Amino acid sequence: MVPDNVVETASLAGAGPAASQAPGKSAGAYAAALLAIERQRPPGAPGADPRPVRSVGVIGAGLMASQLALVFAKQLGVPVLITDLSQAKVDGALAWVAAHLDKLVRRGQLSETAARELGNLVRGTVDKNEYRNCDVVIEAVFEELSVKRAVLAEIEPLLRADALLLTNTSSLSVTAMGRGLAHPERLVGLHFFNPVAVLPLVEIIRTENNDDASVATACSLARLLGKTAVLVTDTPGFVVNRILTRLFCELLQVIDDGADIELADHALDPLGLPMTPLTLLGFIGPAVQLHICQTMHAAYPDRFYVSTSLAAIADARLRGYLDKPGTVLPEAAALLPAADGGNPPVPDTDAIQARILDALAEEVGLMLAEKVVAGPAEVDLCMLLGANFPQHQGGLTPLLDLSGASRRVWGTEFHPGSGFAE
């Protein structure tokens, strides 16, 4: 049963930049206005003074952790400490940082002197006690709740009382991560998008336990890093991953039900997305996306489908449904469920597109009802900057209005009176 307040919430939340309220404005102009706003603080951020950040610790030495270390050093100009379980992993992260700096020098984007100075800011150790001098420590370990909880429980006693503790989780509950900590009020989610140096969005995940100073410091840190921050409540998948996963789940269910893979994958081409869903899935990785789908299914079992073909592809360690040029892998096609004579007729591209857009309209409406973000503008900012949704379509919610999906699902638009749906 759909909550009664969703339509009202979606309508009221349409307030935002003037572009979302002015009749006749194009979706592209609305997006341009969103992106042009200078955001010192995201809507809903507390007015408390942020604490200074003079040193940063990064837990983990994988690719994401290495990217974070370099961005912190480059943007803040402060010492950054990397730790992991083995010196070999730490050395690997430091080697990645050095190689990336060399690449920037070769491209003429960085002088040799600047590269040397940045490289000297990043160091690594297996001694976690050295985190005692850090103002901020962020974990970037394996995306499993039990692993992250164990790491945070080990690190917290080593930190100063005023140190900010961050998690780079992409979809897990920050509240659950903080259970058992002595000071859960200082644990904030700071979800960066990959590649960290390129994508400008940071989702800041606030829990009911957070104090104002910790959230204010996280918001200030995002701004100092040159990122656009959107404040998000602690709900599964946050914004970008929740929306993208709903898209994946709908598409994969259509494929599992017998639709042609290429036909289904290209059903959204008219929308101008940066790549097809299955191409994106190949970049994410089947095992990673399966894990996210399972996480979302556990939270919302009636809306997030766990694909049998995706599970089989992940188990077979294939790169996805497509090869690099975008052709369907025969090995992937062979893993699709056998045709069932009782299956409904296979839909055409228009029907697949409408199904996916209606699902996204439903999800956005529910997110607004849950107050995951301040309004549709924040949803669009997330999809523009975190998922490269097309600016000429306005991000997502103007597209849902233009396509009629908003009205089909909720009986109204996310931006009533804007002219998007005319």
N, C-alpha and C positions, 0 to 999 in steps of 0.2 A: 504494500500500500504506500503510495507516495505521500510524504508529509504535506499537510494542508498549507503550510507557510512557505513552500518553495516558490510559488509564483509571486507572492507578495515580496518575498526577500529578493528575488531576482530583479523585480521591477524597481524596488527602492535602491538596490545596490548599483543601479545603472548610473548613479551620480559619480562623477569623476572629472576628468579633464573636460573643458568646454566642448571639445570636439564630440564627446559622446552625447551631448545634450542638444546641439544645434541642429535643427531640421535641415536636411539636404546635404549635410556633410558626407563626404565619401568615406568608405572604410579605410582607404589609404591615408586620408587626411587625419582621421581619428588615430591611426597607428603612429603617424608622424608626430602628432601632438603628444602622445604617450611617451615616445622615445626622446622628445625634446626637453621634457621637464627635468630640471636640475633637482635631484633628490638628495638633500642633505640627510633626511631621515625618511624611511618608508612609512606610509600611513600606519598608525597604531603603535609606532615606536615610543617608548617612554622618554620623558624629558630629563632623566637623570644624567649626570655628568659621566661620560665614559672614563674608564681607567686607562692609564697610558700603556702602550705596548712597546717595550724596548727589547724584547727577546721572545722567540717563538720556538716551541718544541713540536716535532712531528713524530707521531708513533706509527711505525711501519716504514718499510723501505721498498714497497712496490712502485709501480708506475704512477699511480695517483699520488702517493705520498711524495715521490720525487718531484712531480710537477708542483705540488703545493709548496714544497721547500723552496724551489726556485722562484716561484711567484712571490712568496713572502719576502725573500731576500731582495729581489729586484724592486718590488713596489715599496717596501717599508725601509729597506736599507739597514736592517737589524740582524744580529746573529740568529742563525737558525740551527737547531740541533735535531738530527735524525737518529732514531734508535730502532733496533729490531732484535730478534732472538739470536742471530748469528752475525759475526763480523763480516762474513762473506756477503750477506744480504745488504749490510750497511755499505760495504765497499762498492757493491753493484749500484746502489742509489747514488753514491757520490760520483761514480764513473758516468752515470747517465747525466747528472747535472753538468759535469765537465764537458761531456760530448755535446750537450745542447748549447752550452755557452760557445764552444768552438764553432758550431754551426752558425750561430748568430754573428760571430766575428767574420766568418767567410762570406756571409750574405751582406756584410756592410751594415748590419743593424746594431752593432755593438763594437766599441773599440777594444783593443787588446787589454788596455789598462783597466777599463770598466769590467771586462770579463774576469780579469784576474782578481779585482776587488770583490766582485760578486761571489766568485768561487771561494774566496777566503772567508766569506760570511757563513757558508754552509759547511758544517762538520758533522761527523757521525761517531757513534759509540754504542756499545752494548750495555753501558752502565746507566740505567734509568735514574739513578740518584742525581744525575746532572740536571734533571728537569727542575730541581729545587730553585734554580735561578730564573726560570722562564715565567714571563707574565701571562703567556697564552700557550696552551698545549692542545693540539688537535689530533684525534685518532683517525687513521685511515687504514684500518686493518680489514680482514675478510668480513663481508656483509652477512654476518650471522650473529643473532642477538646474544647467544651464550658467549661467543668469542669476545664481542665488544664489551659485555658486562664484566668479564674476567679481566680484560685489559684495563678498563677504567678503575675497577676495584684495586688493582695492583698499583696503579699510578697515583691515585688520589692522595694517599698518605704521604707521598713524596713532595707534593706541591705546597707552595705557600698558601696561606689562608685567603689571600686576595687574588690568586691566579684564576684565570678564566679557563674552563675545561670545555672543549668543543668536540663534536662528533661530525664526521663527514658522511653519515649514513644517507643513503638515497631513498629509503622507504621505511626503515624500521622505527619503532616507537622510541622516542627519546626519553619519554617518561619511564618506560619499562627498563631502558638502559640505566637510568639513574637510581632504580630501586636498590637499596642497600648501601648507597653512597652516604657518607657523613654529611655532605653538602650538595644535595641535588639541585639546589637553587642556582648553582653556578654552571651547570651543564646545559649547554645550548647547542642546537643543531645548526651547522653551517654547511649546507649542501652545495658544493661546487659541481660544475658540469665539465665534461671531458670533450676537448682538451681545455685544461684550466686556464691557460694563457689566452685562449681565443674567445670562448663563450663568456659573455659579460654578466650572466645571471648568477646570483647566489640566493637560494632559499634559506631564510633564517627561521628555524623551527623553535617556537617558544612553547614551553610547557607551563602548566599551572603552578609548578614549583619555583619557577624562575624569579629572581629578584630583578628590580629595574636596572640596577647597575650592570648586571651581567648581560642583559639584552641590549642595553645602550652601548656597551663596549663591543658586542658582536656587530651591531649596526655600524658603529664608527669604523671598525676594522674592515668591513666590507667596502665602505666608501674609500678608505685609505688604499685599498687594493685596486681601486678603479672599477669596482663592480657595482651593478645595480642590484640592490637588495629588495626582496619582497618578504614581508613578515607573514609567516604561515603558522597556523595552529598545528598541534601535534596529532595528525591523523594519518592513517596508512597511505603511503605513496606521495604525500604532500600535494603538490600541484602537477608538475610536469610528468612525473612517472605515473601518477594516477590516471591522467588523461591519456597518455600514450599507451599505457597498459590496457585501458578499456578499448582503445582502438585495436590493438593487437588481438585482444580476446575475441572481439566481434569478427575480425577478419579471419582468424584461424578457425573459428567455429564454422564459418561459411565454407572454408577449405575442407575441414574435416567432414562436413556434410556432403561433400561431393563436387563443389565448384572447382572449375579449372583454376590452377594456381596463378597462371599469368593473367587471366581475365580478372580474378579477384584482386591481385596485387596492383593492377593498373586502374582499378575502379575509381580511385581518388585522384588520378592524373589531372582532371580538369580543374582541380582546386589549386594547383600550382605549388604543392608541397616540395621541399628541397630534394626528396628522394622517395621511392616507393617504400611502403611499410616493410616489405621483406628485405629490401636492400638495407634499411636501417637495422633490422633485426640481425643481419649478418655482421654489422659493425658492433652491435651490442654483444652478440654471442648467444647462441641458443640456450646454453646452460644458465647464463646470467638472467636472460629474459624469462626462462622457465621458473627460476627461483622467485623473481618478482611477481610473476603471475600466480604462483602458489601462495605467496605472502598476501597478495590482494584477495585471492579466493578465500583465504582463511578469514579475512576481515569482512568481505562482502560476497558470500558464496552464490547469491542469486544473480549477480551481475558480472562477475569475473570468472570466465571459463578457463579451465586448464586443458590445453590442447593435447590430445593424444599423439598427434603427429609431431608437435614440438618436443614432447617428452621423448619420443622415439629418436628424433634427430639429435637431441642433446645426448642421449644414451649412446648413439652411434658415433658421437664426436665429429659430426659433420659441421661445416662452417655456417650452415643455415639451409634454407630452401633453394638458394640461388648460388651460382658460381660468381666469380668476380665480374664478368661481363654482364651479369644479370639474367642468365639463362637458367631455367629450372634444372637442378641437379637430378639426374636419373635415380641416384641413390635415395634422394629425398622423396621423389615421387613414389618410389617403391614402398616407402614407409607409411603412406597415407592409409587410413582405414579402408577396408574393403567396402565396395558399394553395397548398400542395403536396399533391397527392393521397396522397403517401407519408407525410405527417405522422401521428403517433400521435393517438388521440382526445383532444379538448380536455378537460382535467381540470375538475372542479367546484371550488367554493370550499374545501371541506374538504380536497381533495387538494392544492390550491395552498398552503393554510395549512400543511399537514403537510410539504410539500416545503421551504418556506421555513424552518420551525422546525428541521427536520432539518439543513438546511444551516448554520444558525446554531449548532446544537449541535456539528456537526462543526468549525466554525471556532473556537469557544470552546475545545473540547478540544485542538485543535492549538496554539492560542495558549498554553494552560497548559503543554503539553508543551515548547513553545519557551521557556517562562519569560518571556513578554512582560511579564506582571505577576505579583505575588506569589501571587494566587489568585483564585477566583471573586468574592470580595467586591470586589476592585478592578475587575473587569469590570463588576459591577453599579453600583458608584459612578460609573464613567465613563458608563454608559448612562443612569443617573438624572439626572446633573448636566450631561452634555454633549449628550444627545439627548432629554431629557425623557421617557424611558420611564416608564410608570406605576408609582407607588410601591406601589399595591395589588397589583401583580404581582411586586413584589420587585426590579424592574429587569429583568434578562434571565435569569440562570441559574435562579432559582426557577421562572420561567415555563416554561423548557425542561424542568425536572423535572416540573412539574405537567402539562404537555401530553403527557408520555411521550417527547418527542424525545430527551432525554438517554439514556434506556435503549434506545430504538430504535437509536441510533447507537453508543453506547459500552457498552451492557450494564449501566450503573449510572447513578446520579444525580450531579450536581455537589455535592449536599448530602445524602449518604446519612444516613439516620436522622433527618432534620429533620422529616419528616412532610409536606413540600411535595408529594410525589408520591402521597399517600394520598387 
